[in-house]
Amino acid sequence: MTSSSPPDMVAVYELRRDLRLIEMVQKATLHRDDAGLVPEHGLFGSDEWWAAIADGSLPTHTVRGRISSVFMSGHNDFPEFEVDDGSARTTWKREGDDSFYQVGRAVQIDYVLTRFKRSFTGNMYGPSVLRILIGS
């Protein structure tokens, strides 16, 4: 994954800067059997984990499209947005500066698939967002 952003987009979220999330996931991974991630490519957010992303052994995936909806889910307490990439619509958690999440804006989400120690939805893999770029 390249760290540079397209010139017309702003990085509103970068996992490398989300030290709180990294710490929480690492703690769950190290100290709980029912939570956290399987450290297949090193501990989440560690130098080893980032190196696996850089060398492609933990592949980066990208979704590009337009923000088609901005909403709260759960008990009206979980901020999400929907992306229309032209062939499918996917839903993501809003991270970073909330003011950028506006319907119609271009968006790019870079993520890796990480394996859960335990699945609550039946799917053992889920996306770990590396960064979110939104058109300015």
C-alpha positions as CSV (number, residue, x, y, z in Angstrom):
1,M,0.0,0.0,0.0
2,T,1.3,3.4,-0.9
3,S,1.3,6.1,1.7
4,S,0.7,8.9,-0.7
5,S,-2.9,10.2,-1.3
6,P,-4.4,11.1,-4.6
7,P,-4.1,14.9,-4.9
8,D,-7.8,15.5,-4.7
9,M,-8.4,13.3,-1.7
10,V,-7.8,13.8,2.1
11,A,-6.8,11.0,4.4
12,V,-9.5,11.3,7.1
13,Y,-8.4,8.1,8.9
14,E,-5.1,6.2,9.1
15,L,-4.8,3.1,11.3
16,R,-1.1,3.8,11.9
17,R,-2.2,6.9,13.9
18,D,-5.0,5.1,15.8
19,L,-2.8,4.0,18.7
20,R,-5.9,3.4,20.9
21,L,-7.4,0.9,18.5
22,I,-4.1,-0.9,18.0
23,E,-3.6,-1.2,21.7
24,M,-7.1,-2.5,22.3
25,V,-6.8,-5.2,19.6
26,Q,-3.3,-6.2,20.7
27,K,-4.5,-6.5,24.3
28,A,-7.5,-8.6,23.3
29,T,-5.4,-10.8,21.1
30,L,-2.8,-11.4,23.8
31,H,-5.0,-11.8,26.8
32,R,-8.4,-13.3,25.7
33,D,-9.4,-16.5,24.1
34,D,-12.8,-15.2,22.9
35,A,-11.7,-11.9,21.4
36,G,-9.0,-10.4,19.2
37,L,-7.3,-11.5,16.0
38,V,-5.3,-14.5,15.0
39,P,-1.7,-13.1,14.7
40,E,-1.0,-14.9,11.4
41,H,1.2,-12.0,10.1
42,G,2.4,-10.7,13.5
43,L,0.5,-8.9,16.2
44,F,-2.0,-6.4,14.8
45,G,-0.4,-3.0,14.2
46,S,3.1,-4.3,15.0
47,D,6.2,-3.7,12.8
48,E,6.0,-7.3,11.7
49,W,2.3,-6.8,10.7
50,W,3.0,-3.7,8.7
51,A,6.0,-5.4,7.0
52,A,3.6,-8.2,5.9
53,I,1.4,-5.6,4.4
54,A,4.4,-3.9,2.7
55,D,5.7,-7.2,1.2
56,G,2.2,-8.3,0.1
57,S,2.0,-11.4,2.3
58,L,-1.0,-9.7,3.9
59,P,-2.6,-8.3,0.8
60,T,-4.2,-4.8,0.7
61,H,-7.7,-4.5,-0.8
62,T,-9.2,-1.2,-2.0
63,V,-12.8,0.0,-2.5
64,R,-13.3,3.1,-4.6
65,G,-16.6,4.8,-5.2
66,R,-18.9,7.4,-4.0
67,I,-20.5,7.9,-0.6
68,S,-24.1,6.9,-1.1
69,S,-25.5,7.2,2.4
70,V,-24.4,8.4,5.9
71,F,-26.2,7.1,8.9
72,M,-26.3,5.8,12.4
73,S,-26.9,2.1,13.0
74,G,-27.2,-0.1,16.1
75,H,-29.1,1.8,18.7
76,N,-28.5,5.0,16.8
77,D,-25.0,5.1,18.3
78,F,-22.8,3.6,15.6
79,P,-21.7,6.0,12.8
80,E,-21.5,4.3,9.4
81,F,-21.5,5.2,5.7
82,E,-22.3,3.3,2.5
83,V,-20.1,3.2,-0.6
84,D,-21.4,2.6,-4.1
85,D,-18.5,1.4,-6.2
86,G,-20.6,1.1,-9.4
87,S,-21.3,-2.6,-9.0
88,A,-22.0,-3.1,-5.3
89,R,-22.8,-1.2,-2.1
90,T,-20.8,-1.8,1.1
91,T,-21.1,-0.4,4.6
92,W,-18.2,0.9,6.7
93,K,-17.7,2.5,10.0
94,R,-17.0,6.2,9.9
95,E,-13.6,7.0,11.2
96,G,-11.8,10.3,11.6
97,D,-13.2,13.7,10.8
98,D,-17.0,13.2,10.5
99,S,-17.5,16.4,8.5
100,F,-15.9,14.8,5.4
101,Y,-18.6,12.1,5.2
102,Q,-21.0,13.6,2.7
103,V,-23.2,11.9,0.1
104,G,-21.7,12.1,-3.4
105,R,-18.1,12.5,-2.3
106,A,-15.5,10.2,-3.8
107,V,-14.1,7.8,-1.3
108,Q,-11.3,5.2,-1.2
109,I,-10.9,2.6,1.6
110,D,-7.8,0.5,1.9
111,Y,-8.0,-2.5,4.1
112,V,-6.7,-6.0,4.9
113,L,-8.6,-9.1,5.8
114,T,-7.8,-10.3,9.3
115,R,-9.0,-13.5,11.0
116,F,-11.0,-13.4,14.2
117,K,-10.2,-15.8,17.1
118,R,-13.9,-16.2,17.4
119,S,-16.7,-15.2,15.0
120,F,-20.0,-13.8,16.2
121,T,-21.4,-13.6,12.7
122,G,-20.3,-16.9,11.2
123,N,-17.5,-15.2,9.1
124,M,-14.0,-15.8,10.4
125,Y,-12.5,-12.9,8.4
126,G,-13.3,-9.3,8.5
127,P,-11.8,-6.1,7.1
128,S,-9.3,-4.0,9.1
129,V,-9.3,-0.6,7.6
130,L,-5.8,0.9,7.0
131,R,-7.0,4.3,5.7
132,I,-10.0,6.2,4.4
133,L,-9.5,8.9,1.8
134,I,-12.4,11.2,0.9
135,G,-12.6,13.8,-1.9
136,S,-12.2,17.3,-0.7
